[in-house]
């Protein structure tokens, strides 16, 4: 009778261990599935982002922007002035380095570039 109890206990323990391993395995499979779904969503978002970037780039071509500016000028009656800066810097934060690189400009304090 003791042998049967020991055998039953071994079977129950082995069954419990195998069920535990199956649960762990299923969690790993579910985690891999969620990672795959998340990766696919990430790729879809990247593709959509690139498509939007291309669409924005196509809409902001120089000739289209000029046509929109002309249309806006004709609607409002005001002349639009482009905001082009000579050095493409609104604020020179590293003025000391800039002043040492350009000796013809002796000022060393940060300044705001003037727009036309």
C-alpha positions in Angstrom: 0.0 0.0 0.0 2.9 2.4 0.7 4.3 1.7 -2.7 1.1 2.6 -4.4 0.9 5.9 -2.4 4.5 6.7 -3.3 3.8 5.9 -6.9 0.6 8.1 -6.9 2.5 10.9 -5.3 5.2 10.7 -8.0 2.6 10.7 -10.7 0.9 13.7 -9.2 4.2 15.6 -8.8 5.3 14.7 -12.3 1.9 15.8 -13.7 2.1 19.1 -11.7 5.6 19.7 -13.0 4.6 19.0 -16.6 1.6 21.2 -16.3 3.8 24.0 -14.9 6.3 23.6 -17.8 3.4 23.7 -20.3 2.1 26.9 -18.7 5.6 28.5 -18.9 5.9 27.4 -22.5 2.5 28.9 -23.4 3.5 32.2 -21.8 6.7 32.3 -23.8 4.7 31.5 -27.0 2.2 34.3 -26.1 5.1 36.8 -25.4 6.7 35.9 -28.8 3.3 36.4 -30.5 2.9 39.8 -28.8 6.4 40.9 -29.8 5.6 39.8 -33.4 2.4 41.8 -33.5 4.1 44.8 -32.0 6.9 44.6 -34.5 4.4 44.4 -37.4 2.6 47.5 -36.0 5.9 49.3 -35.7 6.8 48.5 -39.3 3.3 49.7 -40.5 3.8 52.9 -38.6 7.2 53.4 -40.1 5.8 52.8 -43.6 3.0 55.3 -43.0 5.5 57.8 -41.6 7.6 57.5 -44.7 4.6 57.8 -47.0 3.5 61.0 -45.1 7.1 62.4 -45.4 7.0 61.8 -49.2 3.6 63.4 -49.4 4.8 66.4 -47.4 7.9 66.7 -49.6 5.9 66.6 -52.8 3.5 69.3 -51.5 6.4 71.5 -50.4 8.2 71.7 -53.7 9.6 75.1 -54.5 7.3 75.8 -57.4 4.1 74.8 -55.4 5.1 76.9 -52.5 5.7 79.9 -54.9 2.3 79.3 -56.4 0.7 79.2 -53.0 2.5 82.4 -52.0 1.4 84.1 -55.2 -2.2 83.0 -54.6 -2.1 84.3 -51.0 -0.6 87.6 -52.1 -3.4 88.1 -54.6 -6.1 87.2 -52.0 -4.8 89.4 -49.2 -3.2 92.1 -51.3 -0.1 92.1 -49.1 3.4 91.4 -50.4 5.0 88.3 -48.8 8.7 88.6 -47.9 10.7 85.4 -47.6 12.5 84.8 -44.4 15.9 84.0 -45.7 18.9 84.6 -43.5 22.4 85.1 -44.7 24.0 82.7 -42.2 20.9 80.5 -41.5 21.3 81.2 -37.8 18.7 83.1 -35.8 20.8 83.1 -32.6 24.5 82.5 -32.5 24.9 80.6 -29.2 28.6 79.9 -29.5 29.6 83.4 -30.3 33.2 83.2 -28.9 34.0 80.3 -31.3 32.2 82.1 -34.1 34.1 85.3 -33.4 37.5 83.5 -33.4 36.6 81.8 -36.7 35.6 85.1 -38.3 38.0 87.9 -37.2 36.1 90.5 -39.3 33.2 90.3 -36.7 34.7 91.3 -33.4 31.6 91.2 -31.2 31.6 88.2 -28.9 28.1 88.4 -27.5 25.2 86.4 -28.9 23.0 88.4 -31.3 19.8 87.9 -33.2 20.3 88.0 -36.9 18.3 90.7 -38.7 15.8 89.7 -41.2 15.3 91.7 -44.4 
